[in-house]
């Protein structure tokens, strides 16, 4: 009986050890889980504190705008076109600068428009505006048509010297000439318009227009 009791006690001790082990395992599991969520929570909190949403700008008084870049327009005229005025309330970043970029872009005069901060003094902010003007037309050369027709085509296409050359002008010129010759029966007309920098004068380009009328088709 004593031997049996000893065995029972041994089994009881083993059971206690197993229960204790299971209890410790569960405690460790919950502790590690809690620790993981605690660490992740702090990481997310820190990231949330470090990252300021783009649309949450700071309010300033506009102290002035300095225009940089090779420009042929008056500096104040450009600022006025942008819809900005010294002394106005402005949020940076914010709607005012976004609208200014849109307004300047709609003019079709510039290829690049960038605002940056020059200085901040108290509640006043001083901005820089760097722009790149689109090139202007110097001369036009037509290939594939008679010389006597060149002046007429230049006038009809409104390709006057000093005109701003952008993608819209190139596309409009090509479409106009192709439609013009197709109306005359040259249905396979192909027009290629390209520009080359004019090295003799500032920000100017020369336009070269190649016209391939193809055969005239009678209907």
CORWOGI-V245279 format. One record per residue. N is the residue number from 1. RES is the residue in one small letter. PSI is psi in radians with two decimals (NA if undefined). D_CENTER is the distance of its C-alpha to the mean C-alpha in Angstrom with 2 decimals. Layout:
# CORWOGI-V245279
N,RES,PSI,D_CENTER
N,RES,PSI,D_CENTER
This chain:
# CORWOGI-V245279
1,x,-0.66,90.54
2,x,-0.67,89.31
3,x,-0.77,87.57
4,x,-0.71,85.85
5,x,-0.70,84.82
6,x,-0.70,83.38
7,x,-0.76,81.30
8,x,-0.72,80.11
9,x,-0.69,79.18
10,x,-0.73,77.30
11,x,-0.66,75.43
12,x,-0.74,74.73
13,x,-0.71,73.42
14,x,-0.72,71.18
15,x,-0.68,69.88
16,x,-0.71,69.19
17,x,-0.73,67.28
18,x,-0.78,65.22
19,x,-0.69,64.49
20,x,-0.71,63.59
21,x,-0.78,61.29
22,x,-0.69,59.59
23,x,-0.78,59.25
24,x,-0.68,57.69
25,x,-0.77,55.31
26,x,-0.75,54.15
27,x,-0.77,53.77
28,x,-0.69,51.71
29,x,-0.84,49.48
30,x,-0.63,48.79
31,x,-0.79,48.31
32,x,-0.69,45.78
33,x,-0.78,43.91
34,x,-0.75,43.88
35,x,-0.69,42.76
36,x,-0.84,39.86
37,x,-0.58,38.56
38,x,-0.79,39.16
39,x,-0.82,37.08
40,x,-0.69,34.19
41,x,-0.72,34.35
42,x,-0.65,34.12
43,x,-0.81,31.18
44,x,-0.64,29.21
45,x,-0.77,30.34
46,x,-0.77,29.27
47,x,-0.69,25.78
48,x,-0.59,25.53
49,x,-0.62,26.68
50,x,-0.54,24.32
51,x,2.04,21.05
52,x,2.17,20.13
53,x,2.50,17.92
54,x,-0.59,14.67
55,x,-0.07,16.10
56,x,1.29,19.31
57,x,3.06,18.71
58,x,2.51,21.65
59,x,2.38,23.34
60,x,3.02,24.19
61,x,2.23,25.82
62,x,1.99,23.82
63,x,-0.36,25.99
64,x,2.88,24.25
65,x,2.14,21.26
66,x,2.10,21.69
67,x,2.27,19.91
68,x,2.76,19.51
69,x,2.88,19.22
70,x,1.83,21.53
71,x,2.60,21.81
72,x,-0.02,24.60
73,x,2.71,24.11
74,x,2.38,25.75
75,x,-0.80,23.76
76,x,-0.57,24.99
77,x,-0.72,24.20
78,x,-0.75,20.48
79,x,-0.70,20.63
80,x,-0.75,22.63
81,x,-0.57,20.25
82,x,-0.21,17.55
83,x,0.39,20.14
84,x,2.61,20.79
85,x,2.36,24.36
86,x,2.32,26.13
87,x,-0.17,27.86
88,x,2.71,25.71
89,x,2.38,24.80
90,x,2.49,21.19
91,x,2.26,19.49
92,x,2.11,17.11
93,x,2.71,14.67
94,x,-3.01,15.27
95,x,-0.60,15.34
96,x,-0.79,16.52
97,x,-0.62,13.56
98,x,-0.76,11.17
99,x,-0.64,13.82
100,x,-0.75,14.20
101,x,-0.71,10.76
102,x,-0.75,11.49
103,x,-0.76,14.97
104,x,-0.63,14.28
105,x,-0.64,11.98
106,x,-0.35,14.90
107,x,-0.42,17.28
108,x,0.47,16.18
109,x,-0.29,17.19
110,x,2.56,14.25
111,x,-0.50,11.92
112,x,2.39,10.01
113,x,2.01,10.05
114,x,2.24,10.13
115,x,2.54,12.54
116,x,2.87,14.67
117,x,2.16,18.11
118,x,-0.75,21.13
119,x,2.70,23.86
120,x,2.14,25.13
121,x,1.85,28.77
122,x,-2.12,30.17
123,x,-0.01,28.37
124,x,2.46,26.78
125,x,2.42,23.35
126,x,2.09,22.64
127,x,2.69,19.15
128,x,2.51,17.95
129,x,1.94,15.74
130,x,2.15,14.86
131,x,2.68,14.30
132,x,2.06,15.05
133,x,2.53,17.26
134,x,2.62,17.53
135,x,2.80,20.97
136,x,2.68,24.04
137,x,2.27,26.72
138,x,-1.08,29.92
139,x,2.86,32.04
140,x,2.39,32.14
141,x,2.23,34.27
142,x,2.33,35.47
143,x,2.41,37.02
144,x,0.07,39.19
145,x,2.81,40.73
146,x,2.57,43.76
147,x,-0.60,43.44
148,x,-0.28,44.96
149,x,-0.24,42.08
150,x,-0.90,39.29
151,x,-0.66,39.63
152,x,-0.75,39.79
153,x,-0.66,36.59
154,x,-0.77,34.74
155,x,-0.78,35.93
156,x,-0.58,35.24
157,x,-0.05,31.67
158,x,0.69,31.10
159,x,1.18,30.10
160,x,2.63,31.29
161,x,2.38,30.94
162,x,-0.08,28.23
163,x,2.46,26.00
164,x,2.28,22.23
165,x,1.97,21.31
166,x,3.13,18.16
167,x,-0.59,17.66
168,x,-0.73,19.29
169,x,-0.75,22.33
170,x,-0.79,22.78
171,x,-0.76,22.68
172,x,-0.74,24.95
173,x,-0.82,27.37
174,x,-0.82,27.71
175,x,-0.71,28.31
176,x,-0.83,30.77
177,x,-0.70,32.84
178,x,-0.76,33.03
179,x,-0.63,34.18
180,x,-0.86,36.59
181,x,-0.50,38.44
182,x,-0.58,38.43
183,x,-0.46,40.26
184,x,0.11,42.82
185,x,-0.02,43.42
186,x,1.36,41.15
187,x,-0.27,39.33
188,x,0.38,37.96
189,x,2.32,36.26
190,x,2.25,33.29
191,x,2.23,31.15
192,x,2.17,28.81
193,x,2.23,26.86
194,x,2.80,25.49
195,x,2.58,24.88
196,x,2.51,26.16
197,x,2.42,25.75
198,x,1.88,28.73
199,x,-0.13,30.08
200,x,-0.25,32.57
201,x,2.21,30.31
202,x,-2.30,27.13
203,x,1.03,23.84
204,x,2.73,25.64
205,x,2.75,25.74
206,x,2.45,28.52
207,x,2.29,28.12
208,x,2.14,30.28
209,x,1.99,31.13
210,x,2.12,33.17
211,x,2.13,35.11
212,x,1.76,37.15
213,x,-0.48,39.18
214,x,-2.89,41.18
215,x,2.56,44.51
216,x,2.31,45.43
217,x,2.15,46.18
218,x,2.36,48.97
219,x,NA,49.03
